[in-house]
């Protein structure tokens, strides 16, 4: 950092902040401020430190950054002469005694992106002068700061709670199904294990011969081999006929619950010829032997159910991790398809009765982006589409690329957006939902994420039966 000459009043007047000030105020500013030069990548101040200085950009480029989970996030960048950063909150003139300016903490971290020069003023002195020069403006600014903080906090909290409730409901519903399936399968598996022990004990009591036990081992290997192979597909009537044929043979052999046992064998392609041969091979041990084989077969099927259910839970948790991006850097190479799919998984509740069609280009490239923020955009658009369709219809997600950009489209077949309000849907606090059902910030937040954070564009094309939001992101 180097300190240059004091800025002359006539040059200070060329900055939009000071162009309307009288000479005496300009002279005061020049007497209290300094021109300072900073090399590229210099940190002017850190977020949370006491706000002691007010910086006005004379030349160069400055970035403002905020700390978020996962790292530091750039929230603004400017090279406009006269742009200001630093202790602007000191201008509200508030203090513990109502007269002394409060010392506010810096709300962000500011850095120079290139070699830059600033006009630097002590925040406390500037705030005192501002309060004396413009007492009414000082009161208005203080009210706006306080009101904006309160409103932003309340609305932001409401928006986060609504989003969290939507995602929690969807995730809970989706996790509930495989968890219940695993619980049922585990309970049935416990029953089958009891049947296995009972059948084996009955074999011993029946005095099964060595030949019968050898036949049982051979039949077990045969059953498991059929289970591992792809069984022929049977139409419902064919399946019922085959089950009746096997069950009749089992009944003749004295197998209890023959009609409950037979489907396990038919499912793997073992029909009446196999049942007749198995009974002959087991002889007097046919009844406990076939019961034991059925319990083995059903136990294996139940283990598959548990594995499938746990696999589904793992997929959902993976989708949740992909959606939140909590364990990843905020700015990174991003697969947009994964973000869209994870959002659909998180919104399974609202999308329960909606058909989701995906039209993703195979050559869709990854782009550098903030994936967690883009997922927030997909959430707003998809949830709005589900709401517009009243929970029934078709949602179409498209992703394609051209030489310069990637295009994402979210389309629904709902009633459409009235033409007279299409120009207003991205305005903050504008909503078509009933009072208390929407904050009017979802599309505004989405617009700012796409346009301001990613240098992209958002457009909407709507008519009755088709509404398409089109997001274009630079490659």
N, C-alpha and C positions, 0 to 999 in steps of 0.2 A: 504494500500500500504506500502511496505517496500523497503528500498534501500540496495542492496547487495554490495559485493565487485566489484571493477572494473574488467571488463572482460579482461583476458590475451590475447595478440595478437595471440598466437598459437591457442586458442580456437575460436577467432573471425574468423580465417582463415578457420575453418571447415564449416562456413556458405557459401552457394553458392554465395551470393552477394559479398563476400569479398575474395574469395579464390585466385583470381588472382592479388590482390593488392600487391605492394611492401611493405617492412617492414616499411618504413617511413610513408606511408599512414595508415597502420594498427595501428602504434603507435599513430598517430594523432587521429584516431577514438577512440582508447581506452582511450586516455586522455580526450576527449570531451564527451564521452558517459557514461552512467550509466546503470547498470543492476538493474531492478526494478521488484518486485514481486507484483502481484495483485490477490486478492481472486476472486472466481467465481462470475459472474454477476456484475462485476465492469465496469462502463462506462469509457473508456479511454479518449474519447472526444465526443463532440456533433457536429452534422452536422451544418455547418454555422459559427461555432466559428473560430477565427483566427488559422491557421495551424501552431502551434509552435513546434511540436515534430514529429519525425519519429520513428516508433516502428518496431522492428524486433523480431519476435517470437522465443524464445529459447525453451520453453516448454509450454504445455497446448493447448488451443483452443480459437480462436478469431472469432467473427462474425462481419460482416459489414452490416449496415442497412440504408435504405433511407426512408425519409418521403414522403408518397404519400397520395392522397385523401383517407380518410377512416382509416388512421393510419400508423404505421411504418411497412416497408417491409424488410425482411431479403434478402439481395442480394448475400451474399457470406459467406462461413464458411470455416475455414482452421485450421488444426492442424499440418501442415508441418513445420518442423523446418526451419527457415529462411524466412518464409512468412512475408510480411511487410504490414503495414497499416499506415495511418496518412498522414503527409504532403509530399507525394511523388511529388505533383505538384510543390513544391518549387525547385525541381531539374531542372526545365526548365530555371532557372537562369535569368528570365526576371524581369525587374524593370522599374520604371518610367524613370530613367535616362539611361537605357540600360546596367548598370553595377551592380547596387544594386539589389539583389534578391527580388522579390516581395513577399509580405505576402499573400498567398492564403488561402482561407477559407477551412476548412475540407469539403470534398464532401460527407461524410457519417458519421454515428455514429458507433463507434467501442466499442464492449463489450467483456469481457472474458466470455466464456461459462463454463469453469472450472478454478481452480486455475492455473494461468499462469505467466510466467516470460518473460520479454522483455529486449532487449538492446535498450535503448532510446537515441536518438540524438537530439540536438536542430536543427530544420529545417533550420533556417537562416544560421547557421555556416556550416552545411553540404552542403547547396547549394553554399555557397561562396567557400568552398574547392573543390567541384565538378567542379565548373566553372574554377578554377585555374588549377586543375589536368587534366581535360579533356575538353579543350575549344571547340574543334570540336564537341565532343559528346554533350556538353551542347547546342550548336547551333542546332544540329540535334534533340535533345529531345524537345527543345523549338518549333521547327517547327512541329514536330509530334504532340505535345500537341495541338498547335494552329490549325493545319490542322484537327486533329481528332475532336476537338470541333466544328469547322465550318462544316465539312462534316457530323458529327453526327447530328448536329442541323438541317441542311438543309434536309438531307435524312429522319430523324425522323419526321420532320414537314410534308414532302411530304407524308410519309407513313400514318401519322395520318389523313391528309386531304383526302387522297384516301379512307381510311377506313370510315371516317366520311361521305364523299360524298356517298359511297355505302349504308351505313346504313340510311342516311337521305333520299335518293331516295326511298329505300324500304319502310321505315316507312311512308313517305309522300304519296306514292302510296296507301298503305294499309289503312291509315287513310282517304284518300280522298274518297274511295268508301262508307264506312258507313256514313261519314259526308254528302256526297251528297244524300244518301238515306234518312237520317234523314231530310235534308232540303226539299226534295221532299215530304216526308210524311207530314211534318208540313204544307207545302203549301196546299196540298190536304185536310188536316184536317180542315184548315181554310174554305175551300170551303164547306165541309160537315157540318160544324157548321152553315154556312149561310143557307144551305138547311134545317137544323133542325129548325132554327128560322122561315124560310118561311113556311115550312110545318105546323108548330104548329099554326102560324098565320092564315093559310088557313083553318085549322080545326076549329078555332074559328069563322071565317067568314062563314064557311059552316053550322054553328049551329049544330055541332056534338052533338048527344044526350048522355046522361049519359051512356046508354047501349053501344054506339059506343066507348066512351072513356074507359069504363071498358074493352071492347074487345081489344082495343089498348094496354092497360096495360098488359092484359093476353098474347097477341101476342108478346109483347116486351120480357116478361119473357121467353116465349117459344123460341124465336129467340136466346136470349143470352144463354139459356140452350143448344141449339143445337150447338152454337158456342163453348161452353166449352167442348163439347163431341168430340170424334174423328169421323169425317165424313167418310163415305165409300169412298174408292178410285175409281174414275171413269177413264176409258180410255178416251183419247181425244175425240173420236167420241161420246161416251156416254155423256160426259160433254156437248158437243155442242147440242145434242138432248134434254137433260134436260133443257138447257138454252132456247132453242127455245120454248119448251112447256110452261115454266113459262112466258116468254116474251109475248107470244100470249095472255095468260090470263091477264097479266098486261095491254096490249094494249086495250083489251076489257073493262077494268075497267078505262081507260083513263089516265093511268100512263105515264107521259112523259119520254122519253129516256128509254123505257121498256127494250130494249136489253142491255143497259148499267147497268141497275139496277138488272136485273135477276141474273147475275153471283154471286152477293154477297150472295143470298139465296141458290143457288145451291152449292156453296162452303161449306156451313155448313150442307148440306144434306136435304134442304127443297125444295121439288119438286112441280109438278103441283097440286097434291091433296091438299097440304098445301096452295098453292096460291089460289086455288078455294075456300077453306073453309075460308081463311082470308078475301077474298073479300066479301063473304056472311056475315061474322060476322061484318064487318065494315059498310056495307051498303053504303049509300050515301057518307060516309067519307072514302071510300076505296082509292080513288086516293091520297089525302094528307096523309092518314094514312100509306099506303104502302111506299110512298116517305119518310115519317118520319122514318119508321122502317129501310129502306135501308140506310139512312144517319147515323142512330145509328150503324148499323152493320159495315158499311164501316169506320166510325170513330173509332170503337174499333179495327178494323184491322190495321188502320193507326197508332194508338197508339202502337200496337204490333211492327210495323215496326220501329217506333222511338226507342222503348225500345231495340229491337234487334240491331239496329245500334249503339246506345250508349253503349250497352253491348260489342259489337265488339271493339269499341274504347277503352273501359276500359281494355279489354283483351290485346290489343296492347300496351297500356301504361304499363300494368303489365309486359308484356313480355320485354318491354324496360328496366323497372326497374330491372327485373331478369337478363337481359343481362349485364347491366352496373355495377350492384352490388354497386351502389353509396352509398346506405344507410346501407351497411353491413360491417362487419369486413373483412379485406382482406384475412385472413386465417380462414376457417370455415368448418363445416360439409357441404358437397356439394352433391346435387342431379344432377348427370350428365345428366339425361334425360331432366330435366328442362332447363339446359344450352343449350343442343342441340336444343330443341324445340324453346327456345327464340331466338336463333341465326337464325333458319329458318324463324321465324316471322320477324326478322330485315332485312333479305335478301330476302324479298318477291318479290322485283323488279327483281333481276337477276334470281330468281327461278320461275317467273310467268308462263312460259311454260314448266317447268320441273316437272315431277312426283316425289314426295318425298315419299319414302317408309321407314317405321320405323320398325325395328326388335329389340325391347328392351326386355331383359329377365325380367320376372316378379319379380324375386328375386334379382334384381340388388341392391347392397348395396350402401349406401352413403359413401363417403370417405372424409378424411381431405385434403383440397386442397385450392388453390387460384382460386375461381370460375371465377372472372373477367378475369384472365389471360388465363384460359382454354377456356373461351368464345372467346378470341382473336384467339386461336388456331383453334377452330371450324370455326370461320369466315374466316380465311385464307384458310383452307382446302375446305370448302363448296363453297366459292367464286371462288377458283381456279377450282373446279370441274365444276361449272356452266360455267366458261369461256372455259374450255376444251371441253364441250359439245356444245358450241356455242348457249347456251340458250335453247336447246331441248334435251330431253333424260330422263333418270331415275337416280335419286340420291338415294342411299340406305344408311341409317344410322343404324348401329348395336351397341348394347351394351350388354355385357355379363360379367360374373365374374367366376373366379375359386377360389381355396383356398387361393391363395396368391395375386391375382391381378384382376383389372378390365380392360377389353379390349374394346376399342371404334374403330369402323371401319367406314371410310367414303369412299364409293365406287361410281364410276361413270361409265357410259358405253360409254365414249368418245373414241377418237382414240388411247389413251395410251401415255406413255412417252417412247421415243426412248431408247433402251437399252444402247446405248453408252453414254447417259447423265444421267442415273438414279443415278449414284454415285455422281453426282455434284449438284443435285437439292437442297441440304441443305446448299450449300456454300453461304456465304453472297455475294450479288450483282449479283449472277448468275440467269438469267431469260431467258425464251424462248419467252417472249412476245416482241412485237415490241417496238422500241425505244420510250420512253415516256409513255408507257402503264404500265410498272411495274418497281419496284425498286430492285427486287431480294432479298428483305429482309423478305418477308412473311414467307417462310418456314424456314429460318434461325432463325427468332424470335420464331416460333413455336417449332423448335427443342430445342432451349435453354430453353423455358418455360417447356417443358416436361422433358427433360433430366436433366438440371441443377437445376430447381426449384422444380421438383416433383419426381426426381429419377426414372423417367420412361424411356420408349424406344419408338422410332418412326421408323417404317419400311414402305417400299412401295413395292408393287407387281403390276407390270403393264404389260399388253399386249394389242394389239388392241382389243377394245370393252370392256375392263375392267381394271380399275385402282383402287387399294385399298390402302389407307393409314391406317395403324394399329397403334394405340396408346395404350400402356400398362402402367397402373398406379398402384402402390402398394396399397393394401387394408389397 
